[in-house]
Amino acid sequence: VGKKVIGVKQCQKLIKNGNVLYVAKDANAKLISPIIQLAKEKNIEIVEVSTMKELGKIGGIDVNSSAILTLE
């Protein structure tokens, strides 16, 4: 993963510049549904990852993450 933003709020702010949105399947659906909908509207690829822990590791952080957006 190259340049990225981590967290639902940061992803929402920068979704228009996004390339791929990674979301954790075990994240709170109420939390990630709006960002998934935005990504669909902007034709941004959505990749589901099994767990928030795994997504955090993909993002290079030692904590769980619900969403990561890679930027163009």
PAKEDO-794201 format. One record per residue (C-alpha): x, z, y negated. Coordinates in nm, 3 decimals. Layout:
<rs>
R|X|Z|Y
...
</rs>
This chain:
<rs>
R|0.000|0.000|0.000
R|0.149|-0.105|-0.336
R|0.022|0.015|-0.676
R|-0.285|0.230|-0.623
R|-0.519|0.493|-0.758
R|-0.639|0.783|-0.548
R|-0.975|0.959|-0.570
R|-1.330|0.846|-0.628
R|-1.332|0.904|-1.006
R|-1.008|0.712|-1.062
R|-1.128|0.431|-0.835
R|-1.452|0.402|-1.032
R|-1.262|0.378|-1.361
R|-1.036|0.098|-1.240
R|-1.259|-0.086|-0.991
R|-1.257|-0.406|-1.201
R|-0.879|-0.430|-1.144
R|-0.908|-0.358|-0.775
R|-0.788|-0.555|-0.481
R|-0.883|-0.346|-0.177
R|-1.084|-0.023|-0.157
R|-1.000|0.212|0.129
R|-1.262|0.475|0.212
R|-1.263|0.752|0.470
R|-1.547|0.743|0.723
R|-1.566|1.123|0.724
R|-1.594|1.152|0.344
R|-1.918|1.277|0.189
R|-2.146|0.971|0.185
R|-2.310|1.086|-0.140
R|-1.966|1.092|-0.302
R|-1.837|0.753|-0.185
R|-2.158|0.545|-0.178
R|-2.145|0.459|-0.551
R|-1.785|0.336|-0.532
R|-1.862|0.132|-0.221
R|-2.155|-0.030|-0.403
R|-1.935|-0.110|-0.705
R|-1.673|-0.265|-0.479
R|-1.938|-0.485|-0.315
R|-2.064|-0.596|-0.657
R|-1.710|-0.689|-0.762
R|-1.636|-0.864|-0.427
R|-1.356|-0.621|-0.350
R|-1.255|-0.588|0.013
R|-1.355|-0.255|0.168
R|-1.151|-0.105|0.451
R|-1.280|0.199|0.636
R|-1.028|0.452|0.764
R|-1.125|0.709|1.029
R|-1.048|1.030|0.840
R|-0.973|1.162|0.494
R|-0.649|1.307|0.631
R|-0.540|0.964|0.759
R|-0.632|0.803|0.426
R|-0.425|1.059|0.238
R|-0.125|0.971|0.454
R|-0.181|0.599|0.388
R|-0.180|0.681|0.017
R|0.144|0.873|0.049
R|-0.004|1.212|-0.033
R|-0.012|1.531|0.173
R|-0.380|1.605|0.107
R|-0.705|1.448|0.219
R|-0.848|1.157|0.023
R|-1.197|1.005|0.014
R|-1.100|0.678|-0.152
R|-0.794|0.476|-0.253
R|-0.802|0.156|-0.456
R|-0.512|-0.085|-0.452
R|-0.462|-0.272|-0.779
R|-0.379|-0.634|-0.847
</rs>
